[in-house]
Amino acid sequence: MTKLLAPGREKKMSKVYIFMADGTEEVEALTAVDILRRAKLEVVTVSVMKSKNILTSHGIKMETDELFGESDYADGDMLVLPGGLAGTKNLKAHEKLAMVIKAYEQADKYLAAICAAPSVLGFNGVLEGKCATSYPGFEEELKGAKLSTERVVLDGKVITSRGLGTAIDFSLKLVELLKGKETADAISSGIQYK
């Protein structure tokens, strides 16, 4: 049975913030943007640098939708951190992003990170007692986590993944969490993934 909403009370579209920096791994970032937007989710890319223009890990110039500080992020349902060694260091060094991460954890909202970026969650105490994965070599930075080598790991509202080769799996899992398995499967089929 379909649940009807009162007039003017339409279900809001889920909103996802993807944080980027100089050194962000562009394929991990853009795979998430692409697949989440295919799912008709509202996706906002945010630079933690002093400019909307960032230089990715492989020297590609990209422009984000917003600068950090143009939103308070309270309206988001999910926060996504792409990897890239230098990008991860820039994300980890951003004190106000740390505050947003902790606020999302306290509000029981989704936190997702791929490649080296799960170390940012570890640094901020989010992974304590949770199963998590990362790019090989970053395990020690997943403070308090139960380590996994799975491609994508979901524990509560925390989603982690291994790296560029798992970016599609990671992004489809994000869609599944916000829009359901049927939508994720339709996108997977539509992009000829499986």
N, C-alpha and C positions, 0 to 999 in steps of 0.2 A: 504494500500500500504506500502510495506517495504521500509524503508529509507536506502539507501546504503551509506556506508562510503568509503571515498577514501582509496586506498591501503595504508597500514601502519598507518591508522587512526582508528583502531578497538576501539570500545567502551571499556573503562577501567572498570575493575571489581571494584565495590564499596569496600572501605576499612573501617573496623571498629576497633577501639582501645577500649579494655576493661581493665580498670585500677583496680588493685587489691592491697591488703595490708594484713599484719597480721590482722586476725580478719574478713576477708571478708566472707560473707555467701556463702559457696561453691556451693550449689544447684542453687542459683540465678545466680552466675557467670557462672557455667558450662552449665546451661540450655541455656543461651544466646550464649555461644560459640558453643554448639552442634547444635542448631537450625539455627544459622546464617551460620555455615559451611555446613549444609545440603542444604542451599540455594545457595551454591557455592560462598559465599562472602568471601573476604579475611579478616580474623580475627586475630588480634595480641593482645595477653595478655601482660600486662605491669605491673611490680611491682614498686610501689612507695617506697619500702623499700630499704635497702642497698644491698639486695641479690635478685636474681631471685626466690629463694626459700621462700615461705610464709607458715605460719601456719594459716589455716582457723579457722573460729569461732567454729568449732567442732573438732579441733585438727588434721585435715587432712593436711599432708604435700603436697604442690603443687609447681610445677616449672612453672614460666611464660616464655613467649617467649623472652621478653626483659626486661631490666632495664629501668626505667625512664631516659631519657637523651640519649638513643640510637637512638632516632628519634626526629624530630622537630614537627611531627604530622600534618604538613601542607598538606600531601597527603591523609588525612583521610576524610571520609564523615560523620562519626558518632563516638561519644564518648559515652561509656557506663560505668556507675558506679553501681556495685552491692552493696547491703547493708551489714548488719551485724553491730552491734553496734560499736565494736572496729575497724572494717575495715573502717566504715564511719568516725570515729574520725581520723584515720590515713590519709584518703583521704582529709578530710577537713583541716588538718594541713600542707599539702604539698603545699607550696607557688607557686612552678612552675606549679603544676597541675592547680591551680587557674588561672594562666596566660593562660594555654591552654584552659580552659573552657571559659574564657572571649574572647579569640581569635575566638573560634568556634561560640560563640554567635554573635560577630561582623561580622563574615563571613557568617552568616545565615546557619550554618551547624547543623546537628542533635545533640542534647544533650539528653541522656536517663539515667534515674536513677530509682532504685527500692528500696523498703523497707525504711530504714533510709537514704539512699543516696540522695534522693531529697533534704534533708536538706543542702547538699553540694552546690547544685544549688541555694538554697535560700540564703545561706551564701555569695555566690558570686553575688547576685543581679539578677540572671537569671530569677527568677519566678515573678518578679514585674508585676502585672496586668494580669498574666496568670493563667489559671485553672491548678491545680496540685493536686496530691494525694501522700500519703506516708503511712508508717506503723503507726497505731494509736499511738498517744502520741507525734508525731513529727510535728504536725500541726503548732505549734508556730514557728518552725524553717523554715517554708516555707515562708520566708519574702516576704510580698506583694502579695502572691498568693491568688486567689479565690479558696477556698478549695472544694474538691470533695471526695466522698467515692467510686467512680467508681473503678473497678479493674485496668483499664489502662486508662490514660488520655493523649490525644494529644492536644496540643495547639501550633499552628505554628510548629516550629521545636523542641519543647520540649516534651518529652514523660516521664511520671512518672507512677509508679505502686506501689501496696500495700505491696507485700512481697512474700515469698517463694511460697505460694499457688497461686499466680498470675504470676509466672515466665514463664510459657508456653505462656499464653495470651500476656504477655509483649514481649517475644521474637518473637512470630508470628507477632505482630504489627510492630516490627523492620524490619522483612523480608518484610512485606507488603509495608512499606515505601520505602525500597531500591530496591525491586525486583517485587513488584506488588502483588495484592490479589490472583491471580491465583497460584503463587508460594507458598504463605503462606497457601492457602487452600490445596494444594497438600501435603505440609509437614505435616499439621494438620492431614490429612487423613492417610498419611504414618506412622505416629507415633501412630495411633489409638486414637487420642485425642478427636475428635468429630465425 
